[in-house]
Amino acid sequence: MTNETNQTMIPRNAVKQCNECRKRVPYTISCSKCPENIPYQVLTGEGCPEFEAKEPQK
């Protein structure tokens, strides 16, 4: 295990639904509706009421 701290850690968004949402801010663990962080209900798998699917890339 690595010795990452808050200062050296690269934020990773492991919530699949967030990765597929158009509101997610790239390279952060936030979105335009939740600028502070991902809500607890989303982290526990309950789904996000603000979810908007990304448009498919051509």
Backbone as XML, in Angstrom:
<?xml version="1.0"?>
<chain id="A" units="angstrom">
  <residue number="1" name="MET">
    <atom name="N" x="0.847" y="-1.179" z="0.000"/>
    <atom name="CA" x="0.000" y="0.000" z="0.000"/>
    <atom name="C" x="0.890" y="1.239" z="0.000"/>
  </residue>
  <residue number="2" name="THR">
    <atom name="N" x="0.480" y="2.218" z="-0.714"/>
    <atom name="CA" x="1.254" y="3.450" z="-0.783"/>
    <atom name="C" x="0.936" y="4.348" z="0.397"/>
  </residue>
  <residue number="3" name="ASN">
    <atom name="N" x="1.801" y="5.287" z="0.631"/>
    <atom name="CA" x="1.621" y="6.243" z="1.719"/>
    <atom name="C" x="1.116" y="7.571" z="1.178"/>
  </residue>
  <residue number="4" name="GLU">
    <atom name="N" x="-0.031" y="7.551" z="0.530"/>
    <atom name="CA" x="-0.591" y="8.783" z="-0.015"/>
    <atom name="C" x="-1.239" y="9.599" z="1.100"/>
  </residue>
  <residue number="5" name="THR">
    <atom name="N" x="-1.116" y="10.897" z="1.008"/>
    <atom name="CA" x="-1.767" y="11.802" z="1.936"/>
    <atom name="C" x="-2.719" y="12.682" z="1.145"/>
  </residue>
  <residue number="6" name="ASN">
    <atom name="N" x="-3.450" y="13.515" z="1.825"/>
    <atom name="CA" x="-4.358" y="14.433" z="1.145"/>
    <atom name="C" x="-3.614" y="15.379" z="0.215"/>
  </residue>
  <residue number="7" name="GLN">
    <atom name="N" x="-2.360" y="15.673" z="0.524"/>
    <atom name="CA" x="-1.586" y="16.592" z="-0.295"/>
    <atom name="C" x="-1.021" y="15.916" z="-1.546"/>
  </residue>
  <residue number="8" name="THR">
    <atom name="N" x="-0.751" y="14.612" z="-1.496"/>
    <atom name="CA" x="-0.147" y="13.912" z="-2.629"/>
    <atom name="C" x="-1.143" y="13.060" z="-3.403"/>
  </residue>
  <residue number="9" name="MET">
    <atom name="N" x="-2.304" y="12.869" z="-2.874"/>
    <atom name="CA" x="-3.297" y="11.996" z="-3.497"/>
    <atom name="C" x="-3.905" y="12.644" z="-4.738"/>
  </residue>
  <residue number="10" name="ILE">
    <atom name="N" x="-4.032" y="11.858" z="-5.804"/>
    <atom name="CA" x="-4.727" y="12.318" z="-7.002"/>
    <atom name="C" x="-6.191" y="11.943" z="-6.826"/>
  </residue>
  <residue number="11" name="PRO">
    <atom name="N" x="-7.117" y="12.900" z="-6.871"/>
    <atom name="CA" x="-8.530" y="12.564" z="-6.698"/>
    <atom name="C" x="-9.010" y="11.640" z="-7.809"/>
  </residue>
  <residue number="12" name="ARG">
    <atom name="N" x="-9.676" y="10.591" z="-7.412"/>
    <atom name="CA" x="-10.232" y="9.652" z="-8.377"/>
    <atom name="C" x="-11.724" y="9.507" z="-8.104"/>
  </residue>
  <residue number="13" name="ASN">
    <atom name="N" x="-12.498" y="9.533" z="-9.139"/>
    <atom name="CA" x="-13.931" y="9.387" z="-9.007"/>
    <atom name="C" x="-14.285" y="7.947" z="-9.355"/>
  </residue>
  <residue number="14" name="ALA">
    <atom name="N" x="-14.546" y="7.144" z="-8.341"/>
    <atom name="CA" x="-14.819" y="5.729" z="-8.552"/>
    <atom name="C" x="-16.310" y="5.448" z="-8.716"/>
  </residue>
  <residue number="15" name="VAL">
    <atom name="N" x="-17.131" y="6.472" z="-8.703"/>
    <atom name="CA" x="-18.570" y="6.278" z="-8.837"/>
    <atom name="C" x="-18.910" y="6.237" z="-10.320"/>
  </residue>
  <residue number="16" name="LYS">
    <atom name="N" x="-19.299" y="5.057" z="-10.802"/>
    <atom name="CA" x="-19.530" y="4.875" z="-12.229"/>
    <atom name="C" x="-20.585" y="5.842" z="-12.770"/>
  </residue>
  <residue number="17" name="GLN">
    <atom name="N" x="-21.656" y="6.046" z="-12.030"/>
    <atom name="CA" x="-22.712" y="6.949" z="-12.498"/>
    <atom name="C" x="-22.158" y="8.357" z="-12.709"/>
  </residue>
  <residue number="18" name="CYS">
    <atom name="N" x="-21.297" y="8.831" z="-11.832"/>
    <atom name="CA" x="-20.707" y="10.166" z="-11.981"/>
    <atom name="C" x="-19.827" y="10.238" z="-13.225"/>
  </residue>
  <residue number="19" name="ASN">
    <atom name="N" x="-19.098" y="9.168" z="-13.503"/>
    <atom name="CA" x="-18.229" y="9.152" z="-14.673"/>
    <atom name="C" x="-19.024" y="9.247" z="-15.966"/>
  </residue>
  <residue number="20" name="GLU">
    <atom name="N" x="-20.286" y="8.878" z="-15.939"/>
    <atom name="CA" x="-21.143" y="8.913" z="-17.121"/>
    <atom name="C" x="-22.059" y="10.134" z="-17.153"/>
  </residue>
  <residue number="21" name="CYS">
    <atom name="N" x="-21.888" y="11.057" z="-16.202"/>
    <atom name="CA" x="-22.755" y="12.232" z="-16.091"/>
    <atom name="C" x="-22.114" y="13.443" z="-16.753"/>
  </residue>
  <residue number="22" name="ARG">
    <atom name="N" x="-22.929" y="14.225" z="-17.432"/>
    <atom name="CA" x="-22.418" y="15.421" z="-18.114"/>
    <atom name="C" x="-22.080" y="16.552" z="-17.151"/>
  </residue>
  <residue number="23" name="LYS">
    <atom name="N" x="-22.548" y="16.494" z="-15.912"/>
    <atom name="CA" x="-22.298" y="17.558" z="-14.943"/>
    <atom name="C" x="-20.975" y="17.393" z="-14.201"/>
  </residue>
  <residue number="24" name="ARG">
    <atom name="N" x="-20.312" y="16.264" z="-14.337"/>
    <atom name="CA" x="-19.055" y="16.005" z="-13.642"/>
    <atom name="C" x="-17.975" y="16.960" z="-14.128"/>
  </residue>
  <residue number="25" name="VAL">
    <atom name="N" x="-17.179" y="17.481" z="-13.177"/>
    <atom name="CA" x="-16.054" y="18.347" z="-13.498"/>
    <atom name="C" x="-14.823" y="17.450" z="-13.663"/>
  </residue>
  <residue number="26" name="PRO">
    <atom name="N" x="-14.221" y="17.422" z="-14.868"/>
    <atom name="CA" x="-13.070" y="16.538" z="-15.102"/>
    <atom name="C" x="-11.926" y="16.788" z="-14.122"/>
  </residue>
  <residue number="27" name="TYR">
    <atom name="N" x="-11.254" y="15.710" z="-13.740"/>
    <atom name="CA" x="-10.091" y="15.727" z="-12.844"/>
    <atom name="C" x="-10.419" y="16.199" z="-11.438"/>
  </residue>
  <residue number="28" name="THR">
    <atom name="N" x="-11.682" y="16.083" z="-11.052"/>
    <atom name="CA" x="-12.079" y="16.433" z="-9.688"/>
    <atom name="C" x="-13.013" y="15.344" z="-9.162"/>
  </residue>
  <residue number="29" name="ILE">
    <atom name="N" x="-13.404" y="15.491" z="-7.919"/>
    <atom name="CA" x="-14.388" y="14.585" z="-7.338"/>
    <atom name="C" x="-15.673" y="15.359" z="-7.065"/>
  </residue>
  <residue number="30" name="SER">
    <atom name="N" x="-16.035" y="16.211" z="-8.007"/>
    <atom name="CA" x="-17.224" y="17.046" z="-7.842"/>
    <atom name="C" x="-17.953" y="17.207" z="-9.171"/>
  </residue>
  <residue number="31" name="CYS">
    <atom name="N" x="-19.078" y="17.892" z="-9.109"/>
    <atom name="CA" x="-19.838" y="18.191" z="-10.321"/>
    <atom name="C" x="-20.430" y="19.593" z="-10.195"/>
  </residue>
  <residue number="32" name="SER">
    <atom name="N" x="-21.076" y="20.040" z="-11.247"/>
    <atom name="CA" x="-21.625" y="21.396" z="-11.215"/>
    <atom name="C" x="-22.757" y="21.550" z="-10.203"/>
  </residue>
  <residue number="33" name="LYS">
    <atom name="N" x="-23.472" y="20.492" z="-9.895"/>
    <atom name="CA" x="-24.559" y="20.557" z="-8.908"/>
    <atom name="C" x="-24.066" y="20.326" z="-7.484"/>
  </residue>
  <residue number="34" name="CYS">
    <atom name="N" x="-22.958" y="19.613" z="-7.334"/>
    <atom name="CA" x="-22.398" y="19.309" z="-6.013"/>
    <atom name="C" x="-20.929" y="19.712" z="-6.005"/>
  </residue>
  <residue number="35" name="PRO">
    <atom name="N" x="-20.623" y="21.008" z="-5.923"/>
    <atom name="CA" x="-19.241" y="21.480" z="-6.059"/>
    <atom name="C" x="-18.302" y="21.054" z="-4.926"/>
  </residue>
  <residue number="36" name="GLU">
    <atom name="N" x="-18.823" y="20.755" z="-3.765"/>
    <atom name="CA" x="-17.962" y="20.378" z="-2.638"/>
    <atom name="C" x="-17.442" y="18.949" z="-2.760"/>
  </residue>
  <residue number="37" name="ASN">
    <atom name="N" x="-18.325" y="18.003" z="-3.025"/>
    <atom name="CA" x="-17.946" y="16.606" z="-3.180"/>
    <atom name="C" x="-19.156" y="15.784" z="-3.614"/>
  </residue>
  <residue number="38" name="ILE">
    <atom name="N" x="-18.952" y="14.503" z="-3.814"/>
    <atom name="CA" x="-20.038" y="13.615" z="-4.230"/>
    <atom name="C" x="-20.931" y="13.339" z="-3.018"/>
  </residue>
  <residue number="39" name="PRO">
    <atom name="N" x="-22.250" y="13.480" z="-3.162"/>
    <atom name="CA" x="-23.155" y="13.243" z="-2.029"/>
    <atom name="C" x="-23.078" y="11.798" z="-1.523"/>
  </residue>
  <residue number="40" name="TYR">
    <atom name="N" x="-23.309" y="11.618" z="-0.227"/>
    <atom name="CA" x="-23.244" y="10.298" z="0.400"/>
    <atom name="C" x="-24.185" y="9.305" z="-0.268"/>
  </residue>
  <residue number="41" name="GLN">
    <atom name="N" x="-25.393" y="9.747" z="-0.644"/>
    <atom name="CA" x="-26.361" y="8.828" z="-1.255"/>
    <atom name="C" x="-25.831" y="8.263" z="-2.565"/>
  </residue>
  <residue number="42" name="VAL">
    <atom name="N" x="-25.044" y="9.027" z="-3.294"/>
    <atom name="CA" x="-24.464" y="8.556" z="-4.550"/>
    <atom name="C" x="-23.347" y="7.562" z="-4.260"/>
  </residue>
  <residue number="43" name="LEU">
    <atom name="N" x="-22.532" y="7.849" z="-3.253"/>
    <atom name="CA" x="-21.442" y="6.955" z="-2.884"/>
    <atom name="C" x="-21.949" y="5.598" z="-2.412"/>
  </residue>
  <residue number="44" name="THR">
    <atom name="N" x="-23.118" y="5.569" z="-1.823"/>
    <atom name="CA" x="-23.668" y="4.305" z="-1.328"/>
    <atom name="C" x="-24.474" y="3.565" z="-2.384"/>
  </residue>
  <residue number="45" name="GLY">
    <atom name="N" x="-24.513" y="4.094" z="-3.615"/>
    <atom name="CA" x="-25.158" y="3.388" z="-4.710"/>
    <atom name="C" x="-26.638" y="3.651" z="-4.866"/>
  </residue>
  <residue number="46" name="GLU">
    <atom name="N" x="-27.174" y="4.646" z="-4.180"/>
    <atom name="CA" x="-28.600" y="4.935" z="-4.269"/>
    <atom name="C" x="-28.968" y="5.714" z="-5.524"/>
  </residue>
  <residue number="47" name="GLY">
    <atom name="N" x="-27.979" y="6.215" z="-6.248"/>
    <atom name="CA" x="-28.259" y="6.993" z="-7.454"/>
    <atom name="C" x="-28.301" y="8.473" z="-7.158"/>
  </residue>
  <residue number="48" name="CYS">
    <atom name="N" x="-28.124" y="9.242" z="-8.192"/>
    <atom name="CA" x="-28.083" y="10.690" z="-8.041"/>
    <atom name="C" x="-29.330" y="11.314" z="-8.672"/>
  </residue>
  <residue number="49" name="PRO">
    <atom name="N" x="-30.054" y="12.143" z="-7.935"/>
    <atom name="CA" x="-31.242" y="12.789" z="-8.495"/>
    <atom name="C" x="-30.896" y="13.832" z="-9.559"/>
  </residue>
  <residue number="50" name="GLU">
    <atom name="N" x="-29.651" y="14.281" z="-9.613"/>
    <atom name="CA" x="-29.221" y="15.304" z="-10.568"/>
    <atom name="C" x="-28.540" y="14.709" z="-11.802"/>
  </residue>
  <residue number="51" name="PHE">
    <atom name="N" x="-28.533" y="13.382" z="-11.945"/>
    <atom name="CA" x="-27.818" y="12.717" z="-13.048"/>
    <atom name="C" x="-28.365" y="13.092" z="-14.418"/>
  </residue>
  <residue number="52" name="GLU">
    <atom name="N" x="-27.455" y="13.428" z="-15.331"/>
    <atom name="CA" x="-27.790" y="13.671" z="-16.741"/>
    <atom name="C" x="-26.748" y="12.929" z="-17.566"/>
  </residue>
  <residue number="53" name="ALA">
    <atom name="N" x="-27.172" y="11.972" z="-18.371"/>
    <atom name="CA" x="-26.247" y="11.167" z="-19.148"/>
    <atom name="C" x="-25.530" y="12.016" z="-20.196"/>
  </residue>
  <residue number="54" name="LYS">
    <atom name="N" x="-24.239" y="11.682" z="-20.410"/>
    <atom name="CA" x="-23.465" y="12.357" z="-21.449"/>
    <atom name="C" x="-24.008" y="11.950" z="-22.806"/>
  </residue>
  <residue number="55" name="GLU">
    <atom name="N" x="-23.834" y="12.836" z="-23.780"/>
    <atom name="CA" x="-24.211" y="12.488" z="-25.145"/>
    <atom name="C" x="-23.145" y="11.556" z="-25.723"/>
  </residue>
  <residue number="56" name="PRO">
    <atom name="N" x="-23.539" y="10.554" z="-26.492"/>
    <atom name="CA" x="-22.534" y="9.652" z="-27.066"/>
    <atom name="C" x="-21.590" y="10.405" z="-27.986"/>
  </residue>
  <residue number="57" name="GLN">
    <atom name="N" x="-20.299" y="10.063" z="-27.896"/>
    <atom name="CA" x="-19.317" y="10.707" z="-28.760"/>
    <atom name="C" x="-19.362" y="10.099" z="-30.131"/>
  </residue>
  <residue number="58" name="LYS">
    <atom name="N" x="-19.145" y="10.938" z="-31.140"/>
    <atom name="CA" x="-19.222" y="10.472" z="-32.519"/>
    <atom name="C" x="-17.879" y="10.002" z="-33.008"/>
  </residue>
</chain>
